[in-house]
Amino acid sequence: MEERMVNMNSYFRFKERLRGVKRKLEHGLLALLSPDLLFYIISHERSGTHFVINTILRNIYIRQGWHNIGEWFGSDDPTNRFAHIDEFNRKWEQTYKQAAIIKSHCERDLFEARYRRAKVIYVLRNPRDTLTSWFYYLNRVEFYQYNPQVPDHRCKSFSEFLRRPISSFLKHSYSLHADFSNVAERWASHVSGWLKVAGSEPDVLVVRYEELHRDYKPVLKEVASFLGLRLRLRTRPVSLNDASAILPRKGIIGDWLNVFSEADEAFLREAVEKAGIKWDRVIDNGG
C-alpha cells in the first residue's frame, strides 16, 4: 500500500511539472506571436468588462493579463484627481511587454483630456441589466470592506437606488465634468459620450455584451480584425466561472425584470433619451 501511495504521489508531481512546462511553452509562444500592442477595454461598471477581457485572452494570440486604471479615491481638487492616470501614462513605454489590455471605466471626455491614445473596445450592455447588477454590487457589504474610503450607497430598494443623489466618489471617480445627479443620468452620460464617436472614429469599436454572450464567434472575429490580431486555432467561450473580477455576479440577460417597475423603466428611459441616446439602440430586444 505504501509503495502504491509513493507511486501515486510521484505521478501527481510529474503531472504538475508537466503542466508547468506546458504553461511556460504557451507563454513563450504567445510572446513570439503577440505584437507589442496596447489597447483599452472601457465600459460603465457592471457591463461585462471581465467577460470581454477573458474572451479575448482565451481566444486571441495576445499577451496575457491586463493593466487597470482604477477609480479615483481623492478629493475634488483637480490638481491631484487624475494623478493615477498621469502616473500610468508616464510608464506607458514599459507596459508593452507586460500585457496588451488596459481596463478602465472612464467617460469619453476624461479619456480625451487625460489618457494616452490607443484603440478602444467599448463594452455596451442593456442599461436595465447594468444598473440591476450595480444595485446589487453597491449593496454588498464586501464592497465597502474592500473599499473603506467609499461612501455607503446601499439602498433598501432599487427605486431608491435609481433616484438617490450620488456621492462625490460616484460623481468624480471616472468623470471629467460630473454633470449628472443620479446613477441613471451617470450611465446615460457615460454611454452617450462613447456612442457619439463610435460611428466616426475608426479606433473605437462597440461590443455588445449580449451579442458576445449569445454567439461569441462573430463578435470575436470582429474584435480580432479591429485589433489586427490572429484568432487561436481553437476558440471556445468563457463563462462566469472564468471571471477574475471582484464580486462577480450572475451575468444574466434580462435579470432587470426582477427589480424594475414600470416607473423605474420610464425614469431610466427619460435619462437616456435626454442624453441624446435612442432607447432602442441601447436596450437588448432579445432579453
N, C-alpha and C positions, 0 to 999 in steps of 0.2 A: 504493500500500500504506500509506504514512504517513497519507494522508488518511482511509483506511478505519479505521486504528487510532485516529485522533483522534475520528472519529465514534463508534466503539465506546466509547471512554473517556467521551465526553460522555453517551452513552446510559446507561452504568452509573452515572455521577454523578447523572443525572436520576432513575434508578430508586431510588438510595439516598436522595435528597432526598424522593422521593415516599413511601417507606417511613417516613421520619422524620415527615412531615406526618401520615401515617395513624396512627402511634403517638400523636402529640400529640392528634389528634382522638379516638382511642379513650380515652385517659386523661382528656380533658376530659368525654367522655360518661359515663365511669364516675364522675367526681367529681360530676356532676349527678344520676345515678341512684342512687348509693350513699349510704345514710343514714350518719349519724355513729354507728357501731356498733363495739363491741369484744366479741369472744368468744374463748374458749380452744379450742385443739385439743390434747388431752392424751392421752398414751399411755405405756406402757412402751417403752423403747428398742427399736428394730428392729421395730415393729409396723405400719409403713407410714404413718408420720406425714406425710411429704412427699408421698406418693401421694395422701392425702386433701387436703392443702393445695393441691396443684396441680390436683386435680379441681375443687375449689371455686373457685379463682381463674380457671380456664379457663371455667367454665360458669355462674357466678352473677355478677350485677352487684354488684361489691364492690370496695373499694379494693385495689389490687394490693400485693403484698409481705406481710410479716409481721414481728411482733416476736418476740424469743426470750428467754425467761427460762431461762438455761442452767444448767449444773452449778455446784455449789459446789466451790471449789478451796482452801479454807482449812483451819483446824484444827477440832477438835471443840468449840471454845469457842462456846457458844450466843449469846454477845453479838455475834459477827460472822458466824456461819454463814449467816445469811439477809439479810445487808446488801444483796446484789444484788437481792433481791426487794423489800426496803423501798425501795430507790432507784427501781426501776421503778414502784412504787406512787405515789411522790412525783411522778412525771412523767405520771401517768395521764391528766390532762386534756389534755396536749399530744399524746397518741398518736392521737387520733381522726382527725385529718386526714392521718395518715401511712399507716396500714394498719389493717385491722379484725381480723386474726387474731393471736392471741398463742399461740405454741407453747411447750409445757412438757412435762416428763416427771414432774411431781410426783405424789406419793401424795395420797390424799384428805385424810388428817389434816393434812399440811403445807398443802394448799390451804385448809382450814378455818382454820388458825391464822394464815397469813401473806398470803394472796392477796386481792386485791380481788374483789368478786363480779361475775360476768357468766356468761352461758350457756357451757356446756361440751359440746363434742363429744368423747366418749371413744372412741378407736380400739382395738378389740379384735381380736387376731389369735391364731390357734391357738398355744398356748404352745410346742408342739413346733417349729413353724417359727420362732417368735420367738427361742427360745433357740438354735436352729441358726444363725440369722443373727447373733445376738450372739456366739456362739462364734467364728465366722469374723471378725467385726468386731474383737473384742478380741484376736484372734491376729495382726492385721495390723501390720506394723512402722510403717506410715504413721500409725496412730492415735497411737502414742507419740511420733512426730515432731511431730504437731500438738499433742499434749498431754504435754509432757515431765514435768510435775509429777504425772502419774497413775501409781500403782504398776503394775508389769508384772503382768498377769493372763493371760499367754499359757500355754496348756496343750498338752501333747503329744496328748491325746485328749479327745474330747467327754465321756466318762465322768468324767474328772478335772475338767473344767470345771464339770460339773453339781454335783459334790460338794465342790469345793475351798472352804475358808473364804475369804470375800471380804474385800477390803481396806476400810480405813476410808472411802476415797473412794466405793466402790460401795455401802457401807452408808449413808452420810450425804448423798450428793450430792442426792437428791431425796426424802429421807425425814425425817419429824419424829422418830420413835422408833427406827427401825432395828432392830426386834426380829425379825431373821432372820439366818441364818448362811451361806447359800449362794445361788446365783443362782436355783435352783428356788423356794426359800422367798421370795426377793425378788420374783419375778414374781407368786407367789400372793398375797403381801401387797399388792402394788400393785393388782392387778386386783380382789381381793375388796373393798377399800375403795370402789372406784368402782361395782362391780356392786350393792353393798348399797343404794346411794342412787339408782341409775338408775331403779328402778321407782316410787319415791315422790316424787322431786324433778322437777318439770316443766322445770327449767333444765339437766337433764343428758340427753343423747342418746348412746346407744351405737351406734357404727357398726362393723360387721364388715368387716375388710379383705377377706376372701374374697368377701363379697357384692358389695362395690364393684368388686372385680376382675372378677368374672364377668358382672355385669349392672349397670352403673353408674347407669342412668336411674332406677329406682325408689328407690335409695338417695339419689341426688341430689335428687329431688323431696322426699323426707322431710327432708333437710338444709335445703333452701330454705324449706320450710314451718316447720320448727323455728326458723329464724333470722328468719322474716318477710321474706325477700328474694325477688327475682324471678330465675328462670332466664333465661339469654340465649336469644335467638330460635333460635340454632343451638348445640346442645350436642354435645360429642364427648369420647371417653375420652382419658385420658392414658396414657403408657407409662413404663417405667423410664428411657427416654432423656430424658424431660422432667424427671426428678428434679433438684433443686438441692441435695440432701443431700450431706454429705461422705461419701465412700466408699460410694456406693450399691452394692447387690449385685444378686442375681438377682430377688428378689421372688417366687420360685416357690412355689406352693402344693403342699405335700407333699414339700418338699426334706428334711424331717426323716427320711424313710425311709432316707436315705443315711448317717445318723450315729447314730441311736438304736438301742440294743439293747433287748431286752425288759426287762432290768433297769433301764435308764435310764428307760424309759417308766413302769415301776412306781414308781421313785423320784420322778419328777415328779408322777405321779398322787397319790401319798401326800401330797406337799406341798400340792397343790391342794385335795384333799379335807379336809386338816387345817385349811386356811384357811376352810373352810365353803363351798367352791365345788363345785357338781356338775360332774363331769368332762365329761358330755355337753353341758353348757351352753357350755363354752369351746373344746372341740375342734371341728374342722371335719369333719363327717361326709362331706363331698364331696371331701376331699383327703387 
